[in-house]
Amino acid sequence: MKLLLDTHLLLWAAAQPERLSSSAQALIEEDGNEPFFGAASL
């Protein structure tokens, strides 16, 4: 599954992963999923 992640999630995943819910962490870490970020987030 392709996951389009917003700016908040990108920042939290990089700096404070404990702020992510367990379901969000599981989706990001699942092998079959591909996280994507918008150009504005980067």
Summary of the structure (lengths in Angstrom):
residues: 42
radius of gyration: 9.9
end to end distance: 21.2
largest distance: 25.7
contacts: 85
relative contact order: 0.33
helix: 48%
strand: 19%
